[in-house]
C-alpha cells in the first residue's frame, strides 16, 4: 500500500508555505492504521508525529510510547476529517 494523503492544506493561497499534511501509512508499512500528522511553516517543521488508529475501539491508541492527536496541537476539524476517513463508513 502506498502512502495516502488524507488532508493537505499546504497549498493554501492565504497562508503560503504554512499548513498541514496528514498521510495514511506514512512509512509504507502496509498498516493503514498508522497516520502521520505533519505541520510546517515553510521554514521549519512544527509537528511531525505518527499516531495509530485502533479500528476495533474506533479511537486513537494511547500508551507511554504512542502519541495521539488532540486539540490544541491538532485542530479538531482535522482530527474529525481523519477519523471519518479511517472509520468503516468513511
C-alpha positions as CSV (number, residue, x, y, z in Angstrom):
1,X,0.0,0.0,0.0
2,X,1.3,3.4,-0.9
3,X,1.1,6.4,1.5
4,X,-2.3,8.1,1.0
5,X,-2.9,11.8,1.6
6,X,-5.9,12.3,3.9
7,X,-5.6,16.0,4.4
8,X,-3.3,18.6,2.8
9,X,-3.6,22.4,3.4
10,X,0.0,23.3,2.5
11,X,-1.2,24.8,-0.8
12,X,-3.4,27.4,0.8
13,X,-3.3,30.8,-1.0
14,X,-4.0,32.7,2.2
15,X,-1.0,31.2,4.1
16,X,1.6,30.1,1.5
17,X,4.1,27.6,2.9
18,X,2.1,27.1,6.1
19,X,-0.1,24.1,6.7
20,X,-0.9,20.5,7.5
21,X,-0.2,17.3,5.7
22,X,-1.9,14.1,7.1
23,X,-1.0,10.8,5.5
24,X,-2.1,7.3,6.0
25,X,0.6,4.5,6.2
26,X,3.4,7.2,6.1
27,X,6.2,4.7,6.4
28,X,4.9,2.3,3.7
29,X,4.5,-0.5,6.3
30,X,1.2,-1.8,4.8
31,X,-0.5,-0.6,8.0
32,X,-3.4,1.7,7.1
33,X,-3.9,2.4,10.8
34,X,-0.7,4.4,11.0
35,X,-1.2,8.2,10.4
36,X,1.4,10.9,10.2
37,X,0.4,14.4,11.2
38,X,2.9,16.9,9.8
39,X,2.8,20.7,10.1
40,X,5.3,23.2,8.7
41,X,5.5,26.9,8.4
42,X,7.6,26.8,5.3
43,X,10.9,27.3,7.1
44,X,10.8,24.6,9.8
45,X,8.8,21.6,10.9
46,X,6.4,22.4,13.7
47,X,5.0,18.9,14.2
48,X,5.9,15.5,12.7
49,X,4.3,12.7,14.7
50,X,2.8,9.3,13.9
51,X,-0.4,8.1,15.6
52,X,-2.0,4.7,15.5
53,X,-5.8,4.3,14.9
54,X,-7.5,1.3,16.6
55,X,-10.3,0.2,14.3
56,X,-11.9,-2.0,16.9
57,X,-12.2,0.7,19.5
58,X,-12.7,3.5,16.9
59,X,-10.2,5.5,18.9
60,X,-6.5,6.5,18.8
61,X,-4.2,4.1,20.6
62,X,-2.6,5.7,23.6
63,X,0.4,4.5,25.5
64,X,3.6,5.8,27.0
65,X,5.3,5.5,23.7
66,X,2.4,6.2,21.3
67,X,1.3,9.8,20.6
68,X,-2.4,10.6,20.0
69,X,-3.6,13.7,18.2
70,X,-5.7,16.1,20.2
71,X,-6.5,19.8,20.4
72,X,-4.9,22.3,20.6
73,X,-1.9,20.6,19.0
74,X,-4.0,19.4,16.1
75,X,-7.2,21.3,15.3
76,X,-10.4,19.3,16.0
77,X,-11.7,19.7,12.4
78,X,-8.6,17.9,11.1
79,X,-9.0,15.1,13.6
80,X,-12.6,14.8,12.7
81,X,-11.7,14.6,9.0
82,X,-9.1,11.9,9.6
83,X,-11.4,9.8,11.9
84,X,-14.1,10.0,9.3
85,X,-11.7,8.7,6.7
86,X,-10.5,5.8,8.9
87,X,-13.9,4.8,10.1
88,X,-15.6,1.9,8.3
89,X,-18.4,4.1,7.0
90,X,-15.7,6.7,5.9
